[in-house]
Amino acid sequence: MAGACIGALVFGYLTDRFGRKKLFMITLGLYLLATVATAFSFTPLFFFACRFFTGAGIGGEYSAINSAIDELIPAKRRGVVDLAINGSYWLGTAFGAMLTVVLLNTSIFAPNVGWRLAFGLGAVLGLTILLVRRNVPESPRWMFIHGYDDDAEKNVAEIESEVEDDTGEKLSAVDDDEAIEIHQRRSTGFGEIARVAVTKYPKRFVLGLSLFIGQAFLYNAVFFTYALVLTQLLKVPDDLAPWALVPIAVGNFLGPALLGRLFDSIGRRVMISVCYIGSGVLLVGTGILFDLRILDATWLTVCWVIVFFFASAGASAAYLTVSEIFPMETRAMAIAFFYAVGTGLGGIIGPLLFGQFVSIGISAVALGYFIGAGLMIAAGLVEVFLGVDAENRSLEDIAEPLSQSA
């Protein structure tokens, strides 16, 4: 968690300064190296160090990838594409959960071998993605603002040519009244980034914090301790508990995949608030039933699937939101900051708190569910009042670039 927070801030700043593509290659490369090194750990300290750098790569990924997505996808499809890509994380989670059931089975692999193979296979999959990413273009928006206008024009011309060939229609030119003039710059300092977020967009700053803290606490608290709840409180055998993550991961994927288009049609404010408040209310119901000892392991998992179907769509939209509502020059850093704060609070406090609750008993865990539900509902209410209607609008219309001429 510490690595993810620090990595998000460091690589987020570098993403805004040196480009989206360069950093989402570097962050994935760091993740791969650290993951491979983890498989060869020989002491606990070396293991912890490797996990720190793995987390740093993951944290940096969020800034680089979400920036690239939102700056390359047309406004009318930005919501559905962003949610689908963020939601695809859970396909990997489901696959990983099934893999560990086999690799961590000591009747198949020795205790000191299976977990090493798990990290090694994770690196192999990541290497495949690294090769695929070479084909993703740099953001023309970033290139133009940073003085690479000829390369930006070339990238856009290639994209437009592909679209015209695929659709058989000639693209219309931008109207003069929609064009903007900018002063190109090489970098944006931390001072300007902070000033813009706090003084120019204070309501959006509060909105971003609310959305990220709510979802980070809920996810990290539940997922870091779900196996403990099943094995220690509901007496599920250790070798069966990981299977519960598979349907939960599928629910997390289906939420963004099926609801994503509604974020572009019905709108961000309505859908984000519905997903946050709805998942919070459902979690309250889950907590009540769990506290009454009505839910066994199967039905608790079913409840989690339903809760996270909506929570996952809302959480994915949180990344979309902070990427859209701040200026181009600070986009990656905005994602990084809110991710770091949310992960730092929810990712550290949540699991520690839930871990203590599990040691106390079912009623204490139910209280933890109520806390998570309260944070999600509160974030949803903040979205109702402070949400930005960003659907079908260009990024420059939502937040004027700092480089734009007066």
Steps between C-alpha positions, in 0.01 A plus 500: 500500500782742584669421171177559308444838665855623445518352150175671401631843604848460348391343172189718480721809493732339245201400284391863472858605427630228266190350340235231547648226282854527634380468860251219453786303346739591783252425780412161352870428459559580868208277598644213293850528644374522858261208452772277356732602785225412750496143371868470596465651848739349754414708810183675624669840464583435134142383445359821656733716290388325182135548592566871561633544146222283358253734667685802363457366148131432558439846647673665206295291258171660604617852414658414167229267374195705598657815356569323172150349481313824554718702263472248215131399517222714342280688748187299416667171590742610771290371789426151370859443381657629823274287719551189286879530514508570874253217558714254303733498801259254657539244223864477604391474863268208424769323298757560774266366768445176305872468435597534866258223597723266303840660559454532878374142535783335695395155373595617148787743560741527790421792737813687393433454127133573427494864603820565302337355189200727556717812488694364202186436297373848586815643348457293182148637451625853563774456239233415242315821583824696472535386139139593422538849648768588248217551250312757711571854371610790716227748594483768227376745762810450713728515196356827372517681833860385555627622163476182292234645270628337180491155660156575645366601158643180353336282769164670458518473121565126527208453743265704279608305193423168674158626610413621150611167349296302753184711473521605137411855605701821479561660838390861535746770599487672840306826495710809556302593811590160656875544446720626782848655501760392753849593614716189485694401813740227601378436854266613778632547853359350819408847626278572202344156516404549867377855444275398213346208690437684827424857394355472150306176544435458876165323453654255256783445747249401771314281251815309404598441862152376588475255212847353552495469878159331491585239241854439625385428855223268383713302256817468701322428825283224356746341257799492732295319765237302308699175537529559877124552527431178312759281673495635856137607543311274257738200526563464127802273429816688399517329160142603411503865612685635191221373276266759654704773331415368153126587498574827684754592232254411226240728661760776519570463128136479390404820684718737293453290182118505512440840657778689325293626207251657742774733626508649150124504440329562836804690624782496755322670790198269501688174443787565741265603779272202432793256504658643814179543700351176366803291593508667843136418568551141384803469727293622795254221426787252477635617835162462668447146365858405589461633853178299540694183401267446204775489237724198454813510282305446176240769561756746632689456174179555304443823690854613427450428128190722491659778707814511290310487171394858573802602709741400223326718242511791744864441593603483132312824441700663780814466286306631201376797703832630633653448156230711333443788739852643529710675233702307245834602652410359843294197396740221592603674821134542600437128451817421694416728791148373555611140453782547752275665760221246454737203506699643789191542717278217377775258406686520830237592759226282351679162509652569843160594640323204341774266613429604859126463440548144373687410820207634705218326315206524260333804659824699477542410130140608440593835658785523250253446218288784635801731507587414139137545399485840671807621311357382168161663564668823609711504183188440293328797662805717428469394135134605500586855605851550360510261205609627158287421195795401282324259265530573125721806564857553388763497772593859417139606549480330841826655627676773308869417437746705703686564176198651327545859384271761654 
